[in-house]
Amino acid sequence: MMSTAANTNTMTWNLVRMKLASSGYVLWQLMFLQGLGFLFSLNPNAGGGGGMQFMSYSFSSYSGTIVFFFTVIWMMIVTGGLTLKRVQTGVFSFPATRDTEAWSNGIIMLIYSFIGALTAILIQFPLILIHRFVMATDGIVIVEEATLAAYLSGFIGTWLYLLLTGSLAYLIWTLFQQHVFIRIGTVAALAILLFTPVNSVTGSVFLWIAEENVLTVFAVKALLVSVVFYVSGFLLMRRMEVIR
């Protein structure tokens, strides 16, 4: 029994190392998408102004939130790549089982989401510098200072969001690897959930997670839903192996 567990651990980490060694393109995709988010963040996302006869004023508001959205898109793309059939074929050129593949994919998702969250937080610092020094030539720049605890909680929250969206993408992309009728059903289900009156329920579930203000409670919710999505995708992946 101990030997079997040791072999499983060895196979799992071998798969993790193999996938990390061949994931250079993943980092390039992250750099490209976050770079786009960085450029878009240089434009104001809100503003206003006013004045009187002899005086006028205007203001613009800048935010780095768009970097987060581009990072979410990246996470959904690269997580979906783990489900492609050509990737699955490459996995089994190594000594591996569906269980070790599931563990390795889960570890890879944790690593990807960690890297995405870390870079999304770090890129805020050059944004602040540009807003503070370069754009100050046009007027006064007021920067909201954040504490180390705020950055840390922001990093953890971003990590959990990426893990949640990544696990959802894993499930959806796995469904698209199934029979053509299941693909059609998946598209129909997504359309119903997003574009019909049912979307009020979908929105309520999303807000139940996203509007949680207590970090520990949010972490429990996000991790629980992530596990449900990921395990569902894994069970479908095992079914694919039986069919083939």
Residue pairs with C-beta under 8 A, 6 or more apart in sequence:
8 97
8 99
8 100
8 103
11 94
11 95
11 96
11 97
11 100
12 100
12 103
12 104
12 107
13 104
14 94
14 95
14 96
15 91
15 94
15 96
15 100
15 101
15 104
16 104
16 107
16 108
16 111
18 94
19 82
19 104
19 108
20 108
20 111
23 78
23 108
26 78
26 81
26 112
27 115
29 74
29 77
29 78
30 71
30 74
30 78
30 115
30 116
30 119
33 70
33 71
33 73
33 74
34 67
34 70
34 71
34 74
34 119
34 120
34 123
36 70
37 64
37 66
37 67
37 68
37 69
37 70
37 71
37 123
38 67
38 123
38 126
38 127
40 66
41 62
41 63
41 64
41 65
41 66
41 67
41 127
42 62
42 127
42 130
43 62
44 60
44 61
44 62
45 61
45 62
45 63
45 65
45 66
46 60
46 61
47 58
47 59
47 60
47 61
48 58
48 59
49 56
49 57
49 58
49 59
50 56
50 57
51 57
62 127
62 131
62 135
64 123
64 124
64 127
67 120
67 123
67 124
67 127
68 120
68 158
68 161
71 116
71 117
71 119
71 120
71 158
71 162
72 161
72 162
72 165
74 116
75 112
75 113
75 116
75 162
75 165
75 166
75 169
76 165
76 166
76 168
76 169
77 169
78 112
79 109
79 112
79 166
79 167
79 169
79 170
79 173
80 169
80 170
80 172
80 173
81 87
82 105
82 108
82 109
82 170
82 173
83 170
83 173
83 174
83 176
83 177
83 233
83 237
84 173
84 177
85 177
88 101
88 237
88 240
91 101
96 104
98 234
98 237
98 238
98 241
101 237
102 234
102 237
105 170
105 234
106 230
109 163
109 166
109 167
109 170
109 230
110 163
112 162
112 166
113 159
113 162
113 163
113 166
114 159
116 158
116 159
116 162
117 155
117 156
117 158
117 159
117 162
118 155
120 158
121 151
121 154
121 155
121 158
128 143
131 141
131 143
132 141
132 143
135 141
146 154
153 215
156 215
156 219
157 215
157 218
160 218
160 219
160 222
160 223
160 226
161 222
163 222
163 223
163 226
164 209
164 222
164 225
164 226
164 229
166 226
167 225
167 226
167 227
167 229
167 230
167 233
168 229
170 229
170 230
170 233
171 229
171 230
171 232
171 233
171 236
172 186
172 190
173 233
174 233
174 236
174 237
174 240
175 182
175 183
175 186
175 236
176 183
176 186
177 236
177 237
177 240
178 236
178 239
178 240
192 198
193 199
193 202
194 202
208 221
209 218
209 221
209 222
209 225
212 218
212 221
